[in-house]
Amino acid sequence: MIEVDVHRRLGAFNLDVAFAAAGETVVLFGHSGSGKSVTLQSVAGLMRPDAGRVVIDGRVVFDAAAGIDVPPQERGVGYVVQHLALFPHLTVRENVEFGVRGTREERRRRASEVLSLLDMAGFDDRRPGTLSGGQQQRVALARALARDVRLLLLDEPFSALDDALRRNMRAELVRLRNELGLSVLFVTHDLREAHLLADRLAVFDAGHVLQYGTRDEVFAHPASRRVAELTGVANVFGGRVRAVRADGIEVESAGRVWHCVPVAEAFRVGDAVDVAIRAERVILRRGSAVDTGAVNSLEATVVEEHAYGATHTLLLDAADGMRVEVDLASRPYEVLGVAQQRTWTLELPPGDLHVMRAAGSPEPNS
């Protein structure tokens, strides 16, 4: 279990974050400079917050009000940064043993255990400079785990690796977390990495956590337009609530009416809202919008297209200037013959339209 509630002023930058987790991988996600690494350093004890509290496995390791500030080496955490900081003059085994307490034999036995766990047995006497990037990453993880930690802090550890190695190391991390029952705080600005690894996701922006929740909750139901944009939602339309019924909400936006499913939040007619839909949830249909009879449909023309191997991203404009982004897997793209047809009917299913209160819009009864 980890509880983090820290506050720190760094010049014009203010860090103010709070979240808690237990036995999970929590991904701290956001752009560079949003406060992710500073948060990790505060948990590790490498940076002292101005105020707040950090609790690891029920033990208070930092409490500004109580004057508690446990040294980094005594917090029981493993810490791996982007630039691995392996000692080039030491062997693999010596790197892993560094910081492990006990007799020489105990340190050697522990190093062997974690190296075997990471499929690095037999590399004990090699120097870091003779290893591949993925092997060096495994050594860094082994060193972090050698002190029998319960919390692993990872600051963009795979960003210097190529795509194939990154995939392997992500799978390795998932395996390790499951086998060892670790809690993991993982910093990244890579959306795919966040989606793959996160049990819970903390979306950072300008020193604040804009939303914290399960991965699926955050991706499917962003709390605001800003969260939607940060988590890769390409289609966000501003509007106002036109009707609220038991079977759903109607939102008017630039002369169009969008039918959306009911939401937990209470909205009133006239409320300013944003409506979002992910590009991969938009449906491409042949025929006119009238012929298809689909709810939330419009005709649009492909004006821009980008191929990414397994997927295609299309930008389509309606006659009134409304732009919609659509992601298609390569197989449907080929079967539909998208390359040979420019005008399509787009369907935005009510169940995939997410309604959010617009920034600055008053809460009910406020």
N, C-alpha and C positions, 0 to 999 in steps of 0.2 A: 504493500500500500504506500502510495506517495501522495502527499498534499503539498501544493505549492501556492503561496500567496505572497508575492514579492513586488516591491515598488522601488524604483531607482531612477534618479535624475542624472542624465549625462549631457550636460550642456543644454541644448534646446530639445533634446530627446527625453521623453518620459516613458519608462517601462512600468506598466501596471497590469499584471497578469495573475490569474488565479484558476486553478483546476486541480482535480484529484483523480486518481486511477488506482487499480489494484490488479496485478497479474496480467497486464495488457500492454500492447504496443500503442503508445500515444505518439502520433505524428504531429510535430509542430510545423505547420505549413504556412508559407507566405513568401513575399518577395525579399530579396536581400535588404538588410537594414531594418527589417520589421520588428526585431527584438528576439528572434528565436535563439540565436547563439548566446546572447546575454542571459536569457532565461536559463539555458543549460549550464552556463558558467556559475550562475547563482546557486543552482542546485548542487553543483559539484563542489562549491566552496572556493572557486577561483575568483569570484567577484562578490563583494559584500553589498547586499541591498541596503537602501536607506531605511526601509521599514519592511515588516512582514514576517513570514514564518515558513519554514520548510520542515516537513516531517517525512521520514523514510522508515517504513516498517514499524510504525508506532513510536519511533525515537525522534525527538525534536533535535535537529542538527543545526537549525538557525531560528532564532527568535530575537528580533531587534529589541523589543520591549523588555525581555528578560535578560538581555545581554548574553545570549547563547550563540556561539559561532564555532562549531566543531571544525577542526582542520580538515582539509580535503582528504588526506590519507586515512582519516579515521571515520569517514562517512559511509564506507562500505559500498562504494559505487565504482563501476568500471567506466572509463571515459575514452572514447575513440574520436579523433578529429579527422578532418579531411586530409591534412598533411600528417601522415602517420607518426612522424617523430620517432621512428625506430632508430636505435643506436647503431650506426654503420660499422663501428669497430667491435661490436659484440656479436656472438653467434645467435642463431634463432633461439636456442634454449636459454642463453644468458639474457636475451631481451625479455623472454616470457617470465623468467625468474625474478626480474628486476621488480622490487617492491613487495615480493612475497616474503612473509615472515616464516621463521622456523629454521631448523638445521639445514645444512647443505643437502642432506639426503631427502629431507621433506620437500625442500624447494625443487629439487630435481624430479621427484616423484610427481609433484603437482604439475610441473611443466610438461612432463610426458603425458599426463592425463588429458590436459586441455589440448595439446597438440594432436593427440589421437582423436579427440572429439571433433577436431576441425580438419581431419584427414591430412595432417602435416607430420605424422610419425615418420621418422627417418631423415627429417630435415634439420635435426638438432644442431649439427655442427656447421651448417651453411651460414653465410653472411647475408644480410638483407639485400645487398646489392646484386647478389647472384639469383635472386628470386624474381618471378613474374609479379605484375601488379596485383593479381588476385591472390597469389601466395603471400605477398607482403601484407595484404589486407587481413588474411587469416591469422598471420602472426600477431598483428595489432589486436585483433579480437581475442586471441588466446591470451595475450598479456593482460587485457582488460578483465578477462574472466578468471585468471589464475588466482586472484585473491578471494575466490568463492563469494562473489558479489551477488546481490539480489536485484540490483538496479543497474541497468546498462544505459549509458548516455552516449548517443551517436550523433555527431555533428557532420552531416553530409559526408559520410565515410566512403561512399561509392562514387562520388562525382568525378573522380579522376580516372575511373575505369571505363573501358569500352562497353558497348551495349551488351555483348554476350557475357562478359565478366560481371557486369552489374546484375543481370538476370540471375546468374549463378549465386552471387553473394546475397541477393535478396532472399532466394530460396533457402540458403544456408542460415540466414538470420531467423527466418520463420521456424526452421527445424530446431535451432538452438533454443529459441524462446519456449517452444512447446516441450522440449526434452528437459530443460532446466527450470521451468516455471518462473522465468524472469519477468520483471517489469522493464519496459524499454521506453525511453524517450528518444525519438528519432527526428532530427532536424532535416528538412528538405525543402527545396522550392520546385521540385519536380512533381507535377500533378499525377503522373502515372505511378511514380514511386509511392506517393502518399496513398493513392487508391489501393495499391497492392498490399501495403504493409499495415495500414492503420486498422486497429480495433476501434480506437477513438481518434478524432481529429480536432486539433485546436487551430483555428484559422487566425493568423496574426496579421495585423496591419498597424503600422505607426506605433508600436509599443503596446498594443492592446489585443486581447483575444476577442475577436468579433463574434465568434460562435464556437462552442465546444459541445461535442456529442459523438454518437457513434458515426462511423464512416458513412454508412448508408443514409442516416438521418441528415447529415450535413450536405451530402451531395444531392439528395433528392429534395430536401426542404431547406434551402439556404435562408438565413434569417433576414437578409437584406440584399439590395442590389449589389452592394460592394462585395459581400460574401459570394454571391452568384458569379460576379465577374472574376473574382480571385480563384474560384474553383472551376473555371472553364465553361460557364454558361454563356453561349454566344448570343442567344436571343433573349433580350429583356425589353419589354415594352411598357411605357408609362401609361396610366389611365385612371379612371375613377369607377368606383363600384356603382353599377346601374340598378342591380336588383340582388337581394339576398333571399334565397328560398331553401327549403329543406333539402332539395335535390341538387343544390349548387349555387354558385355565384355568377353573375353576369358582370363583365367589366367592359366599359367602353373605352376604346383607345384609338385616337386619330380617325374617328368615323366608323370603326369596326367594333363589333360586339363579340367578345370572347366568352364562351361558356366554360366554366371551370367547376371542378368537383368541390363539394363542401370542404371547408378547412376548419381546424380546431380554433383558430383565432377568431374573435368576434369582429366582424366588419359591419359598417353601416353604409347605407346608400349615400353616395357623395364622397366617401373616403378616397383619398389619393393613394393609389397602389402601384406596384410594379408587377407585371406578369412575366414569368420566365419559363423557357422550355429549352432543354438541351438539344444540340444539333442532331444527335443520333436518335432522338425520339420523334422528330418530324417525319411524316410519312409522305413519300412521293407516289402520286397516282396518275394514271393516264386518264384522258377525258376531261371534260370541263367540270368546274366546281358544282354546277347544277346537276350534271349527269351523275356524279358520284354520290350525291346526297349526303356527304359527310359533314358532320358538325365541325365548325371552325376550319373551313376550307377557303382557299384563295388560289387564283391562278397567278403564276409568276414565271419569269424567264431567267434562265441561267446567264449570268453576266461575268462570272469568274469561276475558275475551277482549279483545284490543286490536287495532285495525285501523291499519295504517301505510301505506295506499295500495296499494303493491305486495305487501305481506306481511300476514299475520295471525299474532299470537302467542296461543296458547291455553294456559291453565293447567288441567290435568286432575288430579283426585284419584281414587285407587283406594279401594276399600272400607276398606282397612286404614290409610288416611291418607297413603299415599305420593303425593307430588306430582311430576308430570312436565310440563315445558314443551315445547311443540311449535311450530315455525315452519312456516307454509305459505305458498307463493306464492298470489296472488289467484286464478289460474286453477284450480288443484287445489281450492282452498277452495270455489269456486263449483260445479265439476263434482261434487265429493263431496256437496254440499249440507250443509256443516258447520253452517250457521246453523239448519237445520231438525232437526238430530239432536244430542243432548247426550251420549249414551253411545257410546264407541268402544273398539275393541281397539287397543292400542298395541304396536308391535313395535320392540324395541331390537336391531338386528342385531348379532351377535357381532363382525363386522368393524368396527363403529363404536363399540364399547365399549372405552375405553382404561383400562388398569389402571395405577395409580401407587402407589408405596409411601407409606403414610400418614405424616404428620409424626410424628417421634419413634420410628417403627418401626425396629428395628435392621437393618442391612445383613447379608446372608449372611456367616457366619463371623466376625461382629463380636462 
